[in-house]
Amino acid sequence: MHIIPEMLKRLRLQNGFTQKFIADYLSVTQQAYSRFEIGTREPDVNTLIKLAELFKVPLDILVGRYIEPGQSFTEMPKKTKKKQGVSL
């Protein structure tokens, strides 16, 4: 499943942005941005942060992590995984 490409396209269309506009915002070519949307290239963390700022959404939304309506990120339950006796 390609969460990031799907979210990028959905958010771009919801905001009425063109791929060229976003590419210029990121200082990349339109072809480079297009590859993010089709999933042949993954944006790095700094690019994801810029995209989250542009779309005015939490980074978690771009990477497919969701919260329940009305729940803040600070209220999200903390998941712990035990690996060799250490809580992560």
Secondary structure, DSSP 8 states (H G I E B T S, - for coil): --HHHHHHHHHHHHHT--HHHHHHHHTS-HHHHHHHHHTSS---HHHHHHHHHHHT--HHHHTT----TT--GGGS-----EETTEE-
